[in-house]
Amino acid sequence: MKEAFKAFVSASYRSAFAVLGITLSMFMVMVTANAAFVSYYTYARIKNEIRIEVFPKVRTGDVVSFLKVLGGVDRVEVVSEREAREEFKRSYPQLSDLIDRLGEDVFYPMIRVYPKPHWRDVQFLDVLSGEIGTYSGVAGVYYGREWLKAAQDFFNFLLGANVVVLLTAFVVSLLVSFYTVRFVVHHRRNLIEILRLAGVSPFRMRYPYVLLSILYSLISWVIVAPLVLLIVRYYGPVPGILKFNLLLLMGILTVIVITTVTGSLRALSDLERGF
């Protein structure tokens, strides 16, 4: 460890360059990974709340019985006139006075149909709503096809873009970590050559630079981790993001340590072969 610290101090500006490069690459991966997580969570939440609203024209119980045996239906929920009225007033409090003046006959009972997870797609919802609409006891079916289709297309594009950016950031992070450490080791090739000619064993030449690589990774991680966790703790937009970042930080530390150690060993191997 003493030799690694000497190497760190003796190449201070190159060490600073290495730490800065690894830190920025780590932070870039964290930002893109969090963007992908938030996009996925938002899309999953929207899909979980997808429902079809069915307006019966016969006894509600008859329609419910029909829906429960229909394929693709996960569960049904009956909403009375009073419940529909109160829910609308909670959602749009600015219209409460108007609803009160209109009287009791504004809202009608309805049945909310929650499809099974693999049916929560516009194409399958078209099929399911079509089947529901063919029942003679149903007056109307609604599920907001236009906005759901637009939201589905948008989030599919957003998730795809986030995954591409995340993979690119991850590859760039690996390359930066690998080559910054190689850069530092190559700039000490004269000292390494002297030690090799003096008969210093390969292990004694290698382990200070392996420790130096780990030191670079740890310093970068110590800079990135508190900053990311602080932002997530106080400004985290979705539940579970703190746990996600803890796991991600541990994983990225492991990957970066392996990458930097590999870079230093590869640089030492090149120097020993005279490259």
C-alpha positions as CSV (number, residue, x, y, z in Angstrom):
1,M,0.0,0.0,0.0
2,K,2.9,2.3,0.7
3,E,4.3,1.8,-2.8
4,A,0.8,2.5,-4.3
5,F,0.6,5.7,-2.3
6,K,4.0,6.8,-3.5
7,A,2.9,6.1,-7.1
8,F,-0.2,8.1,-6.6
9,V,1.7,11.1,-5.2
10,S,4.5,11.0,-7.7
11,A,2.1,11.2,-10.6
12,S,-0.3,13.7,-8.9
13,Y,-1.6,15.4,-12.1
14,R,-2.0,12.1,-13.9
15,S,-3.7,10.6,-10.9
16,A,-6.1,13.6,-10.8
17,F,-6.8,13.1,-14.5
18,A,-7.5,9.4,-13.9
19,V,-9.8,10.0,-10.9
20,L,-11.6,12.8,-12.8
21,G,-12.2,10.5,-15.8
22,I,-13.4,7.6,-13.8
23,T,-15.6,9.9,-11.7
24,L,-17.3,11.4,-14.7
25,S,-17.8,8.1,-16.3
26,M,-19.4,6.7,-13.1
27,F,-21.7,9.7,-12.8
28,M,-22.7,9.4,-16.4
29,V,-23.7,5.8,-15.9
30,M,-25.7,6.7,-12.8
31,V,-27.6,9.5,-14.5
32,T,-28.6,7.4,-17.5
33,A,-29.5,4.4,-15.3
34,N,-31.7,6.5,-13.1
35,A,-33.4,8.0,-16.2
36,A,-34.1,4.5,-17.5
37,F,-35.4,3.4,-14.0
38,V,-37.8,6.4,-13.8
39,S,-39.1,5.9,-17.3
40,Y,-39.7,2.2,-16.7
41,Y,-41.4,2.8,-13.3
42,T,-43.7,5.5,-14.8
43,Y,-44.6,3.3,-17.8
44,A,-45.3,0.3,-15.5
45,R,-47.5,2.4,-13.2
46,I,-49.6,3.7,-16.1
47,K,-50.0,0.1,-17.4
48,N,-51.1,-1.1,-13.9
49,E,-53.8,1.5,-13.8
50,I,-55.3,0.7,-17.2
51,R,-59.0,-0.1,-17.0
52,I,-62.0,-0.3,-19.3
53,E,-65.2,1.5,-18.1
54,V,-68.4,-0.4,-19.0
55,F,-71.8,1.2,-18.8
56,P,-74.6,-1.3,-18.3
57,K,-78.1,-1.0,-19.6
58,V,-79.5,-4.0,-17.6
59,R,-78.9,-5.2,-14.1
60,T,-75.3,-4.6,-13.1
61,G,-75.0,-8.1,-11.6
62,D,-75.8,-9.7,-15.0
63,V,-73.0,-7.7,-16.7
64,V,-70.6,-8.5,-13.9
65,S,-71.3,-12.2,-14.3
66,F,-70.6,-11.9,-18.0
67,L,-67.3,-10.1,-17.5
68,K,-66.0,-12.5,-14.9
69,V,-66.0,-15.4,-17.3
70,L,-64.6,-13.3,-20.1
71,G,-61.0,-14.1,-21.1
72,G,-58.4,-11.4,-20.4
73,V,-60.3,-9.9,-17.4
74,D,-58.4,-9.8,-14.1
75,R,-61.0,-8.2,-11.9
76,V,-64.1,-6.0,-12.0
77,E,-65.2,-3.2,-9.8
78,V,-68.7,-1.8,-9.6
79,V,-69.0,2.0,-9.1
80,S,-72.4,3.3,-8.1
81,E,-73.8,6.7,-9.1
82,R,-72.9,8.2,-5.8
83,E,-69.4,6.9,-5.9
84,A,-68.9,8.1,-9.4
85,R,-70.2,11.5,-8.4
86,E,-67.9,11.8,-5.4
87,E,-64.9,10.6,-7.3
88,F,-65.4,13.2,-10.0
89,K,-65.7,16.0,-7.4
90,R,-62.5,14.9,-5.8
91,S,-60.7,14.8,-9.2
92,Y,-62.1,18.2,-10.3
93,P,-62.9,20.2,-7.2
94,Q,-63.4,23.4,-9.3
95,L,-66.5,21.8,-10.9
96,S,-68.1,20.8,-7.6
97,D,-70.6,23.6,-7.5
98,L,-71.7,22.9,-11.1
99,I,-72.2,19.2,-10.3
100,D,-74.3,20.1,-7.3
101,R,-76.5,22.4,-9.4
102,L,-77.0,19.7,-12.1
103,G,-78.6,17.3,-9.6
104,E,-78.4,13.6,-9.0
105,D,-79.1,12.3,-12.6
106,V,-75.7,13.3,-14.1
107,F,-73.8,10.1,-13.3
108,Y,-74.7,6.5,-14.0
109,P,-73.4,3.3,-12.5
110,M,-70.5,1.8,-14.3
111,I,-68.2,-1.3,-14.1
112,R,-64.5,-0.9,-14.2
113,V,-62.8,-3.8,-15.9
114,Y,-59.1,-4.4,-15.1
115,P,-57.4,-6.5,-17.7
116,K,-54.8,-9.1,-17.0
117,P,-51.1,-7.9,-17.3
118,H,-50.5,-9.3,-20.7
119,W,-53.7,-7.8,-22.0
120,R,-52.7,-4.2,-21.1
121,D,-51.8,-3.3,-24.6
122,V,-53.8,-1.2,-27.1
123,Q,-54.2,-4.0,-29.6
124,F,-55.4,-6.5,-26.9
125,L,-57.6,-3.8,-25.3
126,D,-59.3,-3.2,-28.7
127,V,-60.1,-6.9,-28.8
128,L,-61.3,-7.1,-25.2
129,S,-63.4,-3.9,-25.4
130,G,-64.9,-5.2,-28.7
131,E,-66.0,-8.5,-27.0
132,I,-67.5,-6.5,-24.1
133,G,-69.4,-4.2,-26.5
134,T,-71.1,-7.2,-28.2
135,Y,-72.9,-8.1,-25.0
136,S,-76.6,-7.0,-25.2
137,G,-76.6,-5.7,-21.7
138,V,-73.8,-3.1,-22.3
139,A,-74.7,0.4,-23.3
140,G,-71.1,1.6,-23.9
141,V,-67.4,0.9,-23.4
142,Y,-64.6,3.4,-23.0
143,Y,-60.9,3.1,-22.2
144,G,-59.3,6.2,-23.6
145,R,-57.6,4.6,-26.6
146,E,-56.1,7.7,-28.1
147,W,-54.1,8.9,-25.1
148,L,-53.2,5.4,-24.1
149,K,-51.8,4.7,-27.6
150,A,-49.9,8.0,-27.6
151,A,-48.5,7.2,-24.1
152,Q,-47.5,3.7,-25.1
153,D,-45.7,4.8,-28.2
154,F,-43.9,7.6,-26.2
155,F,-42.7,5.4,-23.4
156,N,-41.6,2.6,-25.7
157,F,-39.5,5.2,-27.6
158,L,-38.2,6.7,-24.3
159,L,-37.3,3.3,-22.8
160,G,-35.5,2.3,-26.0
161,A,-33.6,5.5,-26.1
162,N,-32.7,5.3,-22.4
163,V,-31.4,1.7,-22.9
164,V,-29.3,2.7,-25.9
165,V,-27.8,5.7,-24.0
166,L,-27.2,3.6,-20.9
167,L,-25.3,0.9,-22.8
168,T,-23.3,3.6,-24.6
169,A,-22.5,5.3,-21.3
170,F,-21.5,2.0,-19.8
171,V,-19.2,1.1,-22.6
172,V,-17.7,4.6,-22.5
173,S,-17.2,4.3,-18.7
174,L,-15.3,1.0,-19.2
175,L,-13.1,2.5,-21.9
176,V,-12.3,5.6,-19.9
177,S,-11.5,3.5,-16.8
178,F,-9.4,1.1,-18.7
179,Y,-7.3,3.6,-20.7
180,T,-6.9,6.3,-18.0
181,V,-5.1,3.7,-15.8
182,R,-3.0,2.5,-18.7
183,F,-2.1,6.1,-19.3
184,V,-0.8,6.5,-15.8
185,V,1.1,3.2,-15.8
186,H,2.7,4.0,-19.2
187,H,4.0,7.3,-17.9
188,R,6.0,5.4,-15.3
189,R,7.6,3.0,-17.8
190,N,11.2,4.3,-17.1
191,L,10.9,3.4,-13.4
192,I,9.2,0.1,-14.1
193,E,12.0,-0.8,-16.6
194,I,14.7,0.1,-14.0
195,L,13.0,-2.1,-11.4
196,R,12.7,-5.0,-13.9
197,L,16.4,-4.7,-14.8
198,A,17.2,-4.6,-11.1
199,G,15.7,-8.0,-10.7
200,V,12.5,-7.0,-8.9
201,S,10.0,-9.8,-9.1
202,P,6.9,-9.4,-11.4
203,F,4.6,-9.5,-8.3
204,R,6.4,-6.7,-6.5
205,M,6.2,-4.6,-9.6
206,R,2.6,-5.3,-10.3
207,Y,0.9,-5.1,-6.9
208,P,1.5,-1.4,-6.3
209,Y,-0.2,-0.6,-9.6
210,V,-3.0,-3.0,-8.9
211,L,-3.6,-1.2,-5.6
212,L,-3.3,2.1,-7.3
213,S,-6.1,1.1,-9.7
214,I,-8.3,0.1,-6.8
215,L,-7.4,3.4,-5.1
216,Y,-8.5,5.4,-8.1
217,S,-11.8,3.5,-8.3
218,L,-12.5,3.9,-4.6
219,I,-11.8,7.7,-4.7
220,S,-14.1,8.1,-7.6
221,W,-16.8,6.0,-6.0
222,V,-16.5,8.0,-2.7
223,I,-17.1,11.2,-4.7
224,V,-20.0,9.8,-6.8
225,A,-21.9,7.7,-4.2
226,P,-22.7,10.4,-1.5
227,L,-23.7,12.9,-4.2
228,V,-26.0,10.5,-6.0
229,L,-27.6,9.1,-2.7
230,L,-28.1,12.7,-1.4
231,I,-29.9,13.7,-4.6
232,V,-32.0,10.5,-4.6
233,R,-32.9,10.7,-0.9
234,Y,-34.3,14.2,-1.1
235,Y,-35.4,14.5,-4.7
236,G,-36.1,10.9,-5.7
237,P,-39.2,11.0,-7.9
238,V,-40.3,7.4,-7.5
239,P,-40.4,4.7,-4.8
240,G,-37.6,2.2,-4.7
241,I,-35.1,4.4,-6.4
242,L,-32.9,4.6,-3.3
243,K,-32.5,0.8,-3.1
244,F,-31.9,0.7,-6.9
245,N,-29.1,3.2,-6.6
246,L,-27.5,1.4,-3.7
247,L,-27.4,-1.9,-5.7
248,L,-26.2,0.0,-8.8
249,L,-23.4,1.7,-6.9
250,M,-22.2,-1.6,-5.5
251,G,-22.3,-3.1,-9.0
252,I,-20.6,-0.3,-10.7
253,L,-17.8,-0.2,-8.1
254,T,-17.1,-3.9,-8.7
255,V,-17.1,-3.4,-12.5
256,I,-14.9,-0.3,-12.4
257,V,-12.4,-2.0,-10.0
258,I,-12.1,-5.0,-12.3
259,T,-11.7,-2.7,-15.4
260,T,-9.0,-0.5,-13.8
261,V,-7.1,-3.4,-12.5
262,T,-7.3,-5.1,-15.9
263,G,-6.0,-1.9,-17.5
264,S,-3.0,-1.6,-15.2
265,L,-2.1,-5.3,-15.7
266,R,-2.4,-4.9,-19.4
267,A,-0.2,-1.8,-19.4
268,L,2.4,-3.6,-17.3
269,S,2.3,-6.6,-19.5
270,D,2.9,-4.4,-22.6
271,L,5.9,-2.7,-20.8
272,E,7.4,-6.1,-19.9
273,R,7.2,-7.2,-23.5
274,G,8.8,-3.9,-24.6
275,F,5.8,-2.3,-26.3
